[in-house]
Amino acid sequence: MKIIALDSVDSTNSWLSHRAKDMDGECLVYALEQTCGRGQRGNVWESEPGANLTASLLLHPDGIEPACQFVVSEAVALAVVDVLRPMGVEAKVKWPNDIYAGDSKICGILIENAVMGRMILHSIAGVGINLNQMMFLSDAPNPVSVRQLTGKTQGVAEAASLLAACVSSRLGDAVSDPDRLHQEYLSLLWRGDGKMYPFSDRLTGETYMGRIHGIAPDGMLTIADAENVLRRYAFKEVEFLLENQ
């Protein structure tokens, strides 16, 4: 996978989106400074210049139909877990694809799929891994970095190279054995231990206690509430509440 390093850019996802149709093959682009990094739901991703890995990957998930596109998200999330493990961080995947260390967010992922008919033309995966940042100034409730957890500084270029290799490997798994990949994703699920946790239904505003019952291959999340009623959610329809919220 080709790796492109930029000094500064507004958003690596935007930079790559504008050039995707003219690029041959898969690539990873990362920037030492990202002035308007994109997070989920239109949020801005906070990152101290030069401290973290802010990257986007152009992927061609050949052999994966649009109806099964969630497996791309699973592959990228597991690849980030693979990257963090040799750094001394045992991470979990918060549905659908945030990466948590304990109850703190260490990585955000934004997947955008370009679909035509029964084909995924390409996927762009934005990945922001908190590597070396020691202080977070935004009102995000629970950020953490590798350095805060381990006391060790990580090289950004080295992390980018490892991420490219891990994503390529996991995407190969997604094509060759998606069921096994899905089971590994479930095994590394944050709050997937069968215990009750607080959730907020964004459609109704209701807050309730529930446990994760399962995640379908299409990415739909099922939560069993205190009465064991199953509630099924698409992305953005439910919020995981932190214990202190």
C-alpha positions in Angstrom: 0.0 0.0 0.0 1.4 3.4 -1.0 1.9 5.9 1.9 1.7 9.6 1.4 2.9 12.0 4.1 1.7 15.6 4.2 2.8 18.4 6.5 -0.6 20.1 6.9 -4.1 19.6 5.4 -7.6 20.6 6.3 -8.8 17.0 6.4 -7.1 13.8 5.1 -10.5 12.4 4.2 -11.4 15.4 2.1 -7.9 15.4 0.5 -8.3 11.8 -0.5 -11.9 12.1 -1.5 -11.0 14.7 -4.1 -8.3 12.6 -5.6 -9.7 9.0 -5.2 -10.8 8.6 -8.8 -7.4 9.5 -10.2 -5.4 7.2 -7.9 -4.2 3.7 -8.8 -4.3 1.1 -6.1 -4.8 1.5 -2.4 -3.0 4.2 -0.3 -2.7 5.7 3.1 -2.3 9.5 3.5 -1.4 11.0 6.8 -0.8 14.6 7.9 1.3 16.0 10.8 -1.3 18.7 11.1 -5.0 18.5 10.3 -6.7 21.8 10.6 -10.3 20.5 10.3 -10.3 16.8 11.0 -13.6 15.2 10.5 -15.3 13.0 13.2 -18.6 11.3 13.4 -21.8 13.4 13.2 -20.0 16.4 11.9 -17.7 16.8 14.9 -14.1 18.1 14.6 -11.4 15.7 15.6 -8.9 17.3 18.1 -5.3 16.5 17.4 -2.2 18.4 18.5 0.1 18.9 15.5 2.7 16.3 15.1 1.6 14.3 18.1 -0.9 11.8 16.7 -1.7 9.7 13.6 -4.4 11.4 11.6 -4.7 9.3 8.4 -7.1 8.3 5.7 -6.9 5.1 3.6 -8.2 4.6 0.1 -9.4 0.9 -0.1 -10.8 -1.2 -2.8 -12.7 -4.0 -1.1 -13.2 -6.1 -4.2 -15.5 -9.1 -3.6 -17.6 -7.3 -0.9 -21.1 -6.4 -1.9 -22.7 -3.1 -0.6 -25.2 -5.1 1.6 -22.1 -6.5 3.5 -20.2 -3.2 3.7 -20.1 -3.3 7.5 -17.3 -5.9 7.2 -15.0 -3.1 6.0 -15.7 -1.2 9.2 -15.0 -4.3 11.2 -11.7 -4.9 9.3 -10.4 -1.3 9.9 -11.4 -1.4 13.6 -9.6 -4.6 14.2 -6.6 -3.3 12.3 -6.4 -0.4 14.8 -6.5 -2.9 17.7 -3.7 -4.7 16.0 -1.7 -1.5 15.8 -2.2 -0.6 19.4 -1.3 -4.0 20.8 2.5 -3.9 20.3 2.4 -0.4 21.7 1.3 -1.9 25.0 -2.4 -1.0 24.7 -5.1 -3.7 24.8 -8.0 -2.0 23.1 -11.7 -2.8 22.5 -14.1 -1.8 19.7 -17.0 0.4 20.7 -19.8 -0.2 18.2 -19.7 0.6 15.4 -16.0 1.4 15.2 -14.6 3.7 17.9 -11.6 2.2 19.7 -11.5 2.3 23.5 -8.8 1.6 26.1 -10.8 1.0 29.3 -13.6 3.6 29.2 -11.5 6.1 27.3 -11.5 6.8 23.6 -8.1 6.3 21.9 -9.2 6.3 18.3 -12.0 7.5 16.1 -12.8 6.0 12.7 -15.0 7.4 9.9 -15.8 5.1 7.0 -17.2 6.4 3.7 -18.2 3.9 1.0 -18.7 4.9 -2.7 -21.3 2.5 -4.0 -22.5 1.8 -7.5 -25.2 -0.9 -8.0 -23.8 -4.1 -6.6 -20.3 -2.8 -6.3 -18.3 -0.8 -3.7 -16.2 1.4 -6.0 -13.9 2.3 -3.1 -13.9 3.0 0.6 -12.2 5.8 2.4 -11.4 5.1 6.1 -10.4 8.1 8.2 -8.5 7.0 11.3 -7.4 9.3 14.1 -5.2 7.5 16.8 -4.2 9.5 19.8 -0.5 8.6 20.1 1.5 11.2 22.0 -0.9 14.0 23.0 -0.8 14.6 26.8 -3.5 17.2 27.1 -6.9 17.4 25.4 -8.7 20.8 25.3 -12.0 20.0 23.6 -15.1 19.0 25.5 -14.9 15.4 24.4 -15.7 13.4 27.5 -13.1 10.7 27.6 -10.0 11.0 25.3 -6.8 9.2 26.1 -3.5 8.6 24.2 -1.0 5.8 24.0 1.6 8.0 25.8 -0.7 8.8 28.7 -1.4 5.1 29.2 2.2 3.7 28.7 4.5 6.7 29.2 6.1 5.9 25.8 6.4 8.1 22.8 5.4 6.6 19.4 6.7 7.5 16.0 3.9 8.8 13.7 5.5 7.6 10.5 6.1 4.1 12.0 2.5 4.0 13.2 1.3 4.9 9.7 3.3 2.1 8.1 2.0 -0.4 10.7 -1.6 0.8 10.1 -1.3 0.3 6.4 0.0 -3.2 6.8 -2.7 -4.2 9.4 -5.5 -2.8 7.3 -4.3 -4.6 4.2 -4.2 -7.9 6.2 -7.6 -7.4 7.8 -9.2 -6.4 4.6 -7.9 -9.7 3.1 -9.6 -11.5 6.0 -12.8 -9.6 5.3 -12.9 -11.0 1.8 -11.6 -14.6 2.5 -13.4 -15.3 5.8 -15.9 -12.6 6.8 -17.6 -14.8 9.3 -14.4 -15.4 11.3 -13.6 -11.7 11.2 -17.1 -10.9 12.5 -16.7 -13.3 15.4 -13.4 -11.7 16.3 -15.0 -8.3 16.2 -17.7 -9.5 18.6 -15.0 -11.0 20.9 -13.3 -7.6 21.2 -16.5 -5.6 21.7 -16.4 -2.9 24.3 -19.2 -3.6 26.9 -19.9 -6.9 25.1 -19.5 -8.8 28.4 -23.2 -9.4 28.9 -23.5 -6.9 31.8 -26.1 -4.1 32.0 -25.0 -0.6 31.0 -26.8 2.7 30.5 -28.0 3.6 27.0 -29.9 6.5 25.5 -32.3 6.0 22.6 -31.7 9.0 20.4 -35.1 8.5 18.6 -37.2 8.7 21.8 -34.8 10.4 24.2 -35.3 7.5 26.7 -32.4 6.4 28.9 -32.4 2.8 30.1 -30.2 0.0 31.3 -29.5 -2.8 28.8 -26.9 -5.3 27.6 -25.6 -5.9 24.1 -27.4 -8.9 22.7 -25.7 -9.1 19.3 -24.6 -7.3 16.2 -25.8 -8.5 12.8 -23.4 -8.8 9.9 -25.0 -5.7 8.4 -24.0 -3.7 11.5 -27.3 -3.4 13.2 -27.0 -3.5 17.0 -29.4 -5.4 19.3 -29.7 -4.4 23.0 -31.8 -6.3 25.5 -33.3 -4.0 28.1 -34.1 -4.8 31.8 -37.4 -6.5 30.7 -35.4 -8.6 28.2 -37.1 -6.7 25.3 -34.8 -6.6 22.3 -34.3 -3.2 20.7 -32.6 -3.0 17.3 -30.6 0.1 16.3 -28.8 1.4 13.2 -25.8 3.6 13.6 -26.5 7.0 15.3 -29.8 5.8 16.8 -28.5 4.9 20.2 -25.8 6.3 22.5 -23.6 4.5 24.9 -23.6 6.5 28.1 -20.5 6.7 30.3 -21.0 5.7 33.9 -20.5 9.3 35.1 -22.8 10.9 32.6 
